[in-house]
């Protein structure tokens, strides 16, 4: 009987963990890392030793976005008022790179410890469990990061995030700020918003429900593909930093094959020539 009861308890714990309703486990030692990955299936945090963050000065063409987000993050790290931020725009334009670079920049200040925690979009239903952990550590500041955030027509998990951002009685703790990146400014596909508008009894209220999620991010930063001069400036900036030889003609041909000019394309070109020149980046 004891064996059966023990097995049933383990099954119950596993089911609660998968449902996001079980007990969450905080790290035994926050000193193991300052970057973490939320593992929703275990309701625990995995330390990440290396986020592969680029030096902040290498993110060229993002001067305005960098200044605004760095000031906001720095204020939060020091315990001052700051806004949740939505970084939206074209793919490969440096949204997630900027978040990681800013964390890496501020992580060097031991006086204001700032921990970066990534949560996957599909795990947002377990967000309250994660916040329970972070709320119990009021002396540590946490930057909660969700990359490539968007929702489809049948996804209602955006309501969980919406409640946390603002309005819920057990919402975001004071020591947590939320940064998200998305290709969509309003996080939901346009056809979803339009469908809601055409079928709702009160159209304006329905549309407001859908677009108000992005409104709850106090800071919006737009990211765009760059012009040719800025693209080449990125290439040469990377090349100089890593001791590589870059060719303008080859770099432009590389961008043409990718269909756009962006920081990601420039970075991929740098990997290409680094391999050719027998170097690492």
C-alpha positions, 0 to 999 in steps of 0.5 A: 500500500505504501508503494502504491501511495508513493507512486500516486503522489509522484504521478500527481506531482508530475501532472501538477507540474505539467499543468503549471499548478504544482510547487515551483522550485527556486535555485539553491544558489542565485550566484550560479548565474545571472541568466536563467531559462524557465523550464516550465515542465519542471517549474524550475530555473536552469542557469545559463553561463553564456548568453552569447551576448554581443558587446553593446557598441557593436549594435550599430544602427540602433543608437536611439533604441539602445539609448532608450532601452538602456536608460529604462533598464538602468533605472529598473536595476537601481530600483527606480520606476521603469516600463515594461518594453515591447521591441517590435519590427522586422526579423533579424533587426537586433531586437533580442540581441539588444536585450541580451547586450544591455543585460550583459552591459549592466551585469558588470555592476555588482552593486545592482545585480540584474538577472535575465530570465527567458520564458518561452511563449508557449509556457506563459500559462506557468508565468504565475508560478515563476513570479512566485519564485521571483517575488520571494527574492525582493533584493534581486532585480529580474528582467523577464524576457520573452522572445518572438512573442505573438498569438494566433487566432485560437490562443488565449494565453495572451490573457495571462500575460495581460493580467500580469502586465497590469491589473491583476491583484497578484500581478507583476512584482516590483522587482520584475520587469518584462521585455518582449520582442515581436514581429507584430506591433499588436502581437496578434495577427491583423486578420484576427483583429478584423474578424473580431471586429466583424463578428462582435456585437460591440465591435469597438470593445472586441477590438480593444480587448485584442489590441490592449495587450500591447498597450500594457507595455509602457515602452514601444521600440520599433526596429527596421531593416537598414540602408546599404551604408548602415549595413556595410558599417555593421559588417566593418564594425564586426570585422574590425572587432574580430580581426577579419577582412571584409569586402564590400562587394561580397557583403552586398552580394551576401545581403542580396541572396538573403533578400534584405539588409539587417544586423542578422544578415551582417552577422551571418556574413561575418561567420561566413568570412570567419570560416574562410579565414580560419577564425572564430567569432 
